[in-house]
Each structure stands twice: as C-alpha cells, then as structure tokens.
Amino acid sequence: MTSATSNDAIRDIAARVLDACRARRFKVASAESCTGGLVAGALTEIAGSSDVFDRGFVTYSDAAKHTMLGVAAVILERHGAVSRQTAEAMAEGALSVSKADLVVAITGIAGPGGGSPDKPVGLVHFAAAARDGERLHREKRYGDIGRSRVRKEAVAEALAMLELLAAAPRG
C-alpha cells in the first residue's frame, strides 16, 4: 500500500456496503478486537444505517471472545487470539448470536508493542461469513506503521470483505 486509507475512502466503502446490503435486505454484524468497534462506527456513522446494521461486538480480551462469541478456549490456547482460527470462530460466533446475514471479524496486533517474530506488529486476521455458508479469510501484514494506521487499514479491509460478500451471487 502506498498511502494511508482516508476517512473519505472508509466512508465511501461503508456507504457501498450499506447500499448493497439494503438492496438485498441483508443485516450486518461486526466482531472486533484490535479495531475496537471502528467497523461498527464506520457503518453507523452513515444516517439510515439502522436498517442494515444489527450489532457489533467488541471482544478485546480472550474472555470476551469466549463469553460473547463462544470462541473455544482450546482455539485461543492453541492458536492465540491473533490467528485465522480465532478470526473464523469470532465470525461464526457473531452469526450464531445475532440476526445478521453477513458478519466480519477482525483480530490483530496494532502495536506499538505486543508483537513477536511469529506474530509481528501489524499482523491482522479477518474472517467474513454469510449465513448461507460462504466464508472468507484474509491475513494482512501491515508492518509497524503505527497503531492508528493499522486500525484504519483494517477497517477498510473488513468493509471490503463485507462488500464482496454482499455483492456475491446467492444460490
């Protein structure tokens, strides 16, 4: 990526997600860790979003991931909070405890600390899921670009995944 995602770009993609979901009568939920509710905030910043956005879960701690979304303790123990497995379990959990048709989950290391050689600062895992069974996972390694920028880039990626699911043909 050559430049930071702008607030206008995030607003534009959030509006596209809402429009696509509205056209198909889809409800959306988010399950967020490192973004701390910023995806929910981007969607609800737009007037009229209440007909699409069902709810958001900010599950920053492992305990919150487990109690609010049902992420199995064994997943957290074996793979850690920042892993494909945890992101996917967060998405599944959000689907199971919401009225949403589409969900996105985000877990990562925004920094400045907390990284390791295996899981460096800037590593973010995303999972998106549709009630009809479609699943997406993405892993991004933004690098140590600063906490705010990692979080902003993660919001843009999560919204892009929701947009992709909202536009996908349904059988």
Buried (B, 14 or more C-beta within 10 A) or exposed (E): EEEBBEEEBBBEBBBBBBBBBBEBEBBBBBBBBBBBBBBBBBBBEBEEBEEBBBBBBBBBEBEBBBEBBBBBEEBBEEBBBBBBBBBBBBBBBBBEBBEBBBBBBBBBBBBEEBBEEEBBBBBBBBBBBBBEEBEBBBEBEBBBBBBEBBBBBBBBBBBBBBBBBBEBEEE
